[in-house]
Amino acid sequence: MAGVWILVEHRDGEIRRVTLEAAGAARKVADELGTEVTAVMLASGLEDKAAELGAYGVDKVLYAEGEAFAYYTAEVYAAAVAELVKQHQPDVLLFPASLQGKDLAGRLAAKLDVSVAVDCTALAVADGRLKATRPMYAGKVYAEVILSGQPQIASLRPNVFDVVETGGSAAVEKVEVAAPEPRVTLDEVLKEAEGKIELTEASIIVSGGRGMKAAENFKILEELASVLGAAVGASRSAVDAGWRPHTDQVGQTGKVVCPNLYIACGISGAIQHLAGMGTSKVIVAINKDPDAPIHSKANYSVVADLFKVVPPFTEECKKIKAAQ
Ligand SMILES: Cc1cc2nc3c(=O)[nH]c(=O)nc-3n(C[C@H](O)[C@H](O)[C@H](O)COP(=O)(O)OP(=O)(O)OC[C@H]3O[C@@H](n4cnc5c(N)ncnc54)[C@H](O)[C@@H]3O)c2cc1C
């Protein structure tokens, strides 16, 4: 058994939470297979960080140092990881289903001529092989797939798998892997506004749709989000109307999110929107139409005018927070 691998994602010198979730999932799969968890980290100047992964279930880190690895580029990362896979022959390779992970998993699977299960919401082991559960048809059905070939590649939906603190330690092994001359070079990284919470990593999302009626009304949601420590999302209608940037869009053609709490304000609950947030742990729908489909998906339904409900709710949240 050559083990279960995860690929480490890092940004601004920190290992991203989605990687720790993948480490937790990998640990469970590896325990069932009776094998080890290895993290592959391509980076520049982050060797000290690599050892931290031991506390989250990783046994070993293969760390490759290089200027070319400082930022993710599909071409360079895919070539380097493919090279390492060929050398070490892992059984399973897990990625976060982040933008980077989805991009890389598909590219790598094509390079290695194996299949990939994307955006998985559960993993198990059946007869010594990975059994992955993944949504199909915009989340209408869930398929259980057993992957053929080696390695078996899967990407994991962010916020679905728990971060498991094992308190262990990981051996860091420095590896040499050639980085190909990239055909695309990175000129500049444009940063999100300071303090803005990334939608796919947010544990609470307050989202607005066409019912918000105008771009400036989103400040109501921004205020609630700032009290709750939440990110602000949007339906496609709100994005198409130019009220929010596309980076805020939740759904089939936007981001897939899985927060602990999703508050949908003035969103009808079209299937394409549900595809992006339907696995949220708790859904609150605020919609004045009692027949809006979002209500049938919601754990808590508020049939009311959002403009009458959200501002006083924000005030109550502020009071509770102030009293803490
Ligand atoms: C290929 C394809 C891909 C798509 N991808 C996406 C996607 O990624 N994400 C996405 O969201 N959509 C997507 N869509 C669009 C989707 O089909 C819906 O059109 C869209 O989600 C509707 O957005 P909405 O709920 O904001 O607007 P609407 O459907 O118009 O709903 C607005 C809701 O607001 C409520 N409302 C109005 N005023 C108030 C008020 N004062 N208080 C409370 N409630 C109020 C209304 O009752 C209504 O239910 C896609 C469509 C296609 C065809």
The ligand as an SDF file (V2000), in Angstrom:
LIG
                    3D

 53 58  0  0  0  0  0  0  0  0999 V2000
  -27.9110   27.0490  -16.7440 C   0  0  0  0  0  0  0  0  0  0  0  0
  -28.3840   27.8810  -15.5930 C   0  0  0  0  0  0  0  0  0  0  0  0
  -27.5160   28.0910  -14.5420 C   0  0  0  0  0  0  0  0  0  0  0  0
  -27.9320   28.8380  -13.4400 C   0  0  0  0  0  0  0  0  0  0  0  0
  -27.0700   29.0300  -12.3790 N   0  0  0  0  0  0  0  0  0  0  0  0
  -27.5090   29.6900  -11.2920 C   0  0  0  0  0  0  0  0  0  0  0  0
  -26.6710   29.8410  -10.1530 C   0  0  0  0  0  0  0  0  0  0  0  0
  -25.5020   29.4270  -10.1430 O   0  0  0  0  0  0  0  0  0  0  0  0
  -27.1710   30.4590   -9.0760 N   0  0  0  0  0  0  0  0  0  0  0  0
  -28.4440   30.9550   -9.0370 C   0  0  0  0  0  0  0  0  0  0  0  0
  -28.8330   31.5190   -8.0040 O   0  0  0  0  0  0  0  0  0  0  0  0
  -29.2450   30.8380  -10.1040 N   0  0  0  0  0  0  0  0  0  0  0  0
  -28.7970   30.2350  -11.2320 C   0  0  0  0  0  0  0  0  0  0  0  0
  -29.6140   30.1770  -12.3150 N   0  0  0  0  0  0  0  0  0  0  0  0
  -30.8370   30.9750  -12.3230 C   0  0  0  0  0  0  0  0  0  0  0  0
  -31.9930   30.3260  -11.5990 C   0  0  0  0  0  0  0  0  0  0  0  0
  -32.7190   29.4840  -12.4910 O   0  0  0  0  0  0  0  0  0  0  0  0
  -32.9520   31.4030  -11.0590 C   0  0  0  0  0  0  0  0  0  0  0  0
  -33.3740   32.2170  -12.1330 O   0  0  0  0  0  0  0  0  0  0  0  0
  -32.3420   32.3100   -9.9970 C   0  0  0  0  0  0  0  0  0  0  0  0
  -31.7290   31.5270   -8.9960 O   0  0  0  0  0  0  0  0  0  0  0  0
  -33.4410   33.1450   -9.3720 C   0  0  0  0  0  0  0  0  0  0  0  0
  -32.8580   34.0630   -8.4920 O   0  0  0  0  0  0  0  0  0  0  0  0
  -33.7210   34.6580   -7.2950 P   0  0  0  0  0  0  0  0  0  0  0  0
  -34.2040   33.5530   -6.4320 O   0  0  0  0  0  0  0  0  0  0  0  0
  -32.9030   35.7280   -6.6710 O   0  0  0  0  0  0  0  0  0  0  0  0
  -34.9010   35.4100   -8.0660 O   0  0  0  0  0  0  0  0  0  0  0  0
  -36.4320   35.0440   -8.1970 P   0  0  0  0  0  0  0  0  0  0  0  0
  -36.6330   33.6520   -8.6670 O   0  0  0  0  0  0  0  0  0  0  0  0
  -37.0570   36.1390   -8.9690 O   0  0  0  0  0  0  0  0  0  0  0  0
  -36.9550   35.0970   -6.6860 O   0  0  0  0  0  0  0  0  0  0  0  0
  -37.0280   36.2680   -5.9330 C   0  0  0  0  0  0  0  0  0  0  0  0
  -37.7420   35.9020   -4.6490 C   0  0  0  0  0  0  0  0  0  0  0  0
  -37.7400   37.0140   -3.7790 O   0  0  0  0  0  0  0  0  0  0  0  0
  -38.9600   37.0050   -3.0670 C   0  0  0  0  0  0  0  0  0  0  0  0
  -39.1830   38.3710   -2.6070 N   0  0  0  0  0  0  0  0  0  0  0  0
  -39.4210   39.4710   -3.3660 C   0  0  0  0  0  0  0  0  0  0  0  0
  -39.5280   40.5610   -2.5530 N   0  0  0  0  0  0  0  0  0  0  0  0
  -39.3610   40.1290   -1.2700 C   0  0  0  0  0  0  0  0  0  0  0  0
  -39.3530   40.7740   -0.0100 C   0  0  0  0  0  0  0  0  0  0  0  0
  -39.5220   42.1070    0.1020 N   0  0  0  0  0  0  0  0  0  0  0  0
  -39.1700   40.0130    1.0960 N   0  0  0  0  0  0  0  0  0  0  0  0
  -39.0060   38.6700    1.0130 C   0  0  0  0  0  0  0  0  0  0  0  0
  -38.9960   37.9970   -0.1770 N   0  0  0  0  0  0  0  0  0  0  0  0
  -39.1540   38.7400   -1.2960 C   0  0  0  0  0  0  0  0  0  0  0  0
  -40.0000   36.5370   -4.0610 C   0  0  0  0  0  0  0  0  0  0  0  0
  -41.1290   35.9580   -3.3840 O   0  0  0  0  0  0  0  0  0  0  0  0
  -39.2030   35.5030   -4.8590 C   0  0  0  0  0  0  0  0  0  0  0  0
  -39.4150   34.2000   -4.3460 O   0  0  0  0  0  0  0  0  0  0  0  0
  -29.2210   29.4160  -13.4240 C   0  0  0  0  0  0  0  0  0  0  0  0
  -30.0780   29.1860  -14.5000 C   0  0  0  0  0  0  0  0  0  0  0  0
  -29.6660   28.4450  -15.5580 C   0  0  0  0  0  0  0  0  0  0  0  0
  -30.6180   28.2060  -16.7060 C   0  0  0  0  0  0  0  0  0  0  0  0
  1  2  1  0
  2  3  1  0
  2 52  2  0
  3  4  2  0
  4  5  1  0
  4 50  1  0
  5  6  2  0
  6  7  1  0
  6 13  1  0
  7  8  2  0
  7  9  1  0
  9 10  1  0
 10 11  2  0
 10 12  1  0
 12 13  2  0
 13 14  1  0
 14 15  1  0
 14 50  1  0
 15 16  1  0
 16 17  1  0
 16 18  1  0
 18 19  1  0
 18 20  1  0
 20 21  1  0
 20 22  1  0
 22 23  1  0
 23 24  1  0
 24 25  2  0
 24 26  1  0
 24 27  1  0
 27 28  1  0
 28 29  2  0
 28 30  1  0
 28 31  1  0
 31 32  1  0
 32 33  1  0
 33 34  1  0
 33 48  1  0
 34 35  1  0
 35 36  1  0
 35 46  1  0
 36 37  1  0
 36 45  1  0
 37 38  2  0
 38 39  1  0
 39 40  1  0
 39 45  2  0
 40 41  1  0
 40 42  2  0
 42 43  1  0
 43 44  2  0
 44 45  1  0
 46 47  1  0
 46 48  1  0
 48 49  1  0
 50 51  2  0
 51 52  1  0
 52 53  1  0
M  END
$$$$
